[in-house]
Amino acid sequence: MLDALDAILKANDLVAVLGREVAVRLVDISGSGCLLESGSRLDKGTTGSLRVIFEGLEYADDVRIMRCRPSEGSSSLYYLGAEFLWTTSPGDRSLRRVLASLQATAVKAGKFETPRM
């Protein structure tokens, strides 16, 4: 068992991924990306999978953080500008596919204002 582990750790093509969950609030969305609000600061270039539950269904897309700005008047909130990554074609549960429904719901609720970045 130890020999197998040692061989894995000495491999030239060893790749590891470190992940964590970060709570965000979806503020705005477009066909190319979205604006998120978070209590966590994320570095530009950070990639991850964004999952949103809308009307009881989960939608997800891979994103890359392009901007991270502190919220004016708050020392614990950040606005994150994220672009959608085209790692796969948008599936049935892609955020890009549900975009029109999300926008229509936001307009009806009067919540379509976005903070300036």
C-alpha positions as a printed NumPy array, in Angstrom:
array([[  0.   ,   0.   ,   0.   ],
       [  2.759,   2.47 ,   0.896],
       [  4.627,   1.65 ,  -2.33 ],
       [  1.552,   2.534,  -4.396],
       [  1.081,   5.838,  -2.533],
       [  4.781,   6.651,  -2.929],
       [  4.541,   6.001,  -6.686],
       [  1.53 ,   8.296,  -6.99 ],
       [  3.22 ,  11.118,  -5.097],
       [  6.359,  10.862,  -7.249],
       [  4.45 ,  10.899, -10.554],
       [  5.348,  13.709, -12.999],
       [  1.709,  14.31 , -13.939],
       [  0.282,  14.616, -10.424],
       [ -2.472,  17.229, -10.292],
       [ -4.393,  18.362,  -7.241],
       [ -7.378,  20.64 ,  -6.772],
       [ -8.087,  22.556,  -3.62 ],
       [-11.673,  23.649,  -3.258],
       [-13.888,  25.522,  -0.862],
       [-17.467,  26.692,  -0.782],
       [-18.088,  30.431,  -0.824],
       [-21.577,  31.782,  -0.222],
       [-22.609,  34.406,  -2.791],
       [-25.729,  36.321,  -3.753],
       [-26.512,  36.695,  -7.449],
       [-26.97 ,  40.437,  -8.062],
       [-27.055,  40.601, -11.87 ],
       [-26.58 ,  38.228, -14.785],
       [-25.955,  38.53 , -18.522],
       [-25.107,  36.164, -21.33 ],
       [-21.387,  36.524, -20.655],
       [-21.183,  36.693, -16.873],
       [-22.656,  37.842, -13.616],
       [-22.232,  40.139, -10.653],
       [-22.053,  38.438,  -7.272],
       [-22.017,  39.723,  -3.714],
       [-19.961,  37.826,  -1.155],
       [-18.558,  38.071,   2.333],
       [-15.34 ,  36.536,   0.98 ],
       [-12.683,  38.266,  -1.064],
       [-11.675,  36.235,  -4.128],
       [ -8.591,  36.892,  -6.229],
       [ -8.864,  37.837,  -9.889],
       [ -8.466,  34.665, -11.946],
       [-10.085,  32.385,  -9.363],
       [-12.225,  29.765, -11.099],
       [-15.075,  27.73 ,  -9.77 ],
       [-18.532,  26.346, -10.294],
       [-21.396,  28.731,  -9.542],
       [-24.595,  27.004,  -8.454],
       [-27.899,  28.861,  -8.104],
       [-31.253,  27.491,  -6.988],
       [-34.129,  29.124,  -8.879],
       [-37.745,  28.043,  -8.493],
       [-36.635,  24.833,  -6.798],
       [-34.175,  23.789,  -9.527],
       [-30.377,  24.002,  -9.393],
       [-28.523,  25.676, -12.266],
       [-24.74 ,  25.785, -12.6  ],
       [-21.949,  27.13 , -14.759],
       [-18.188,  27.408, -14.472],
       [-16.982,  30.967, -13.857],
       [-13.772,  32.965, -13.517],
       [-13.528,  35.992, -11.214],
       [-12.525,  39.055, -13.241],
       [-12.999,  41.745, -10.577],
       [-13.286,  41.895,  -6.802],
       [-14.239,  45.195,  -5.191],
       [-15.155,  46.022,  -1.608],
       [-18.694,  47.301,  -1.172],
       [-18.826,  51.003,  -0.334],
       [-19.912,  51.464,   3.269],
       [-19.253,  47.858,   4.262],
       [-15.977,  46.327,   5.348],
       [-17.262,  42.777,   5.022],
       [-18.932,  42.657,   1.577],
       [-17.334,  42.31 ,  -1.84 ],
       [-18.736,  42.607,  -5.355],
       [-17.348,  39.958,  -7.678],
       [-17.481,  40.3  , -11.443],
       [-17.453,  36.791, -12.922],
       [-17.355,  35.641, -16.533],
       [-18.847,  32.375, -17.72 ],
       [-16.264,  29.856, -18.92 ],
       [-17.047,  27.74 , -21.966],
       [-15.689,  24.489, -20.566],
       [-18.769,  22.685, -21.894],
       [-21.803,  23.544, -24.01 ],
       [-24.615,  25.013, -21.894],
       [-26.775,  22.15 , -20.66 ],
       [-30.411,  22.158, -19.556],
       [-29.415,  23.413, -16.109],
       [-26.956,  26.075, -17.28 ],
       [-27.375,  29.547, -15.768],
       [-26.997,  30.914, -19.291],
       [-30.129,  28.999, -20.354],
       [-32.275,  30.279, -17.491],
       [-31.096,  33.88 , -17.944],
       [-34.341,  35.221, -19.453],
       [-36.434,  33.755, -16.632],
       [-34.131,  35.183, -13.977],
       [-34.244,  38.642, -15.551],
       [-38.037,  38.607, -15.954],
       [-38.481,  37.607, -12.313],
       [-36.109,  40.374, -11.182],
       [-37.96 ,  42.99 , -13.232],
       [-41.331,  41.911, -11.812],
       [-39.947,  42.05 ,  -8.273],
       [-38.437,  45.5  ,  -8.87 ],
       [-34.963,  44.175,  -8.1  ],
       [-33.153,  44.956, -11.302],
       [-30.862,  47.712,  -9.995],
       [-27.192,  46.788,  -9.835],
       [-24.338,  48.374,  -7.902],
       [-21.67 ,  50.132,  -9.965],
       [-18.339,  48.332, -10.237]])
